[in-house]
């Protein structure tokens, strides 16, 4: 299934779509595109005011376990800030949503597998 996204509920969503010389008109800004794809990794299919703390917690969990950064900007790894998340409140995708405990259980299992801790 293809990943699809909805920007219409984001205040001022029009500013998140630009005419990119490399990718053409109607391209997503880098931050927006990274957050769209990150919805699959953090298993939260929308950004709301209520779930901002969970977004931050899952992002920090990924950072702390050596997960590759979702972006690269000005010579450094890029991770979304609270301001980036707040700017995208209303973004939604068709990514699978996972409850906190299930997400953490799967991430722990992946770490155990990756580092041969069995």
C-alpha positions, 0 to 999 in steps of 0.5 A: 500500500502506498503512503498517502498524506493529508495537509488540509488540516494544517494551519497555513498548509499552503506554505508547506508546498513549494515549486522545487527546481529539482522536483517540480511544482507542488513539492513538499518542503523537506521538513514536511516530507520527512515528517510524512515518512517519520509517521511510519517509523514512530507509528503515529499517523497524525500530529495533534496537540494532544500527541506531541509529547508522544511524538517527542518521546518516540523521536528521542527513543529513536535518537538514543538507540542510534536510529538514522536521522530522518534528514540531513541539513547544512552538514548535520543530521536533522531531527524534528524539533518541538517547533517543527512538530507544532508547525505540522499539527493537523498532518495525517497519513495512512501509516499504521498507528501503534499504541505506546506499549506495542511500539516500545516492545517492538523497538526493544526487540529490534535493539536486542536483535540488532546487537545480538543480545539474545 
